[in-house]
Amino acid sequence: MSRHHPPSATIQNIIASLAAPPRLQTLGPIAGRFIHALRLIALHERMGRDPVPELAARLGSVEVAARALILAQTISASWPENIHVSRFCCGLLSHDEATIGAFVDAAAQGERATFEAALSGLIRTDRTHRLWEGALALAAAELRAV
């Protein structure tokens, strides 16, 4: 006899919420702008072009563009596999973008424990310091540009 019980409504709701991709609008302003920058960097990389001029124009600051590019390179060097980014016009976040957005939001708010929790089990702990520093530098550049 089978002892398989159908999942409860609560469990079904939890599973459905995990399957639904988060929206870009759920991120804070610094993380949201960085995700757009990350998508633009990926697009320029595929085309073999330098992203800094367009990043500077879209972000309104050469310093913010440079910090975004440095953070993107640091993430790429630290990430366990290739980073999956959504299309530039997409309002939904890939799983990688959601994680990156979460740690950039945490750094922008100065919440180290939340930052580490976002990366727990994904990034080796010896690599998180560079990501923390890069995200803080991006947030500081964004605040100076305002």
C-alpha positions, 0 to 999 in steps of 0.5 A: 500500500502506498503511504503517499499523502498529497501535500498540504495547501501550505506546502504547495504555497511554499513550493509555488513561491520558491518556483516563482522568480523574484522581480527586479523591483524587489531590490533596493535602488543600488542593487537594482541599478547594479543588476542593470549594469551587470546585464549591460556588462554581459551584453557588451562582453558577448559583443566584444566591446568595452562597457564603460562608456555606456555604463557611465552614460546610463549610470551618470558617473564614471566612478559608479561605472568603474565600481560596477565593472570591478564588482562584476569582475570580482563576482565572476572570479568568485562565483562557482560557475558562469553567472546567469543574467536575464535579458536587459529588458526583463523584469524578473531576476535569475537565481544568480541575480537574486543572490547578487541583488541580495548581497549588494542590498545588504552591503549598501545597508551595512548589514554584514550578517545579511550579506554573509547569509546571502552567500552562505553555502555558495561562495567560499568564505575566503572569497566573501571579503572581496565581494563585501569590499566591492559592494561597499565601494559601489554603494559609496560611489552611488551615494557620492554621485547623488 
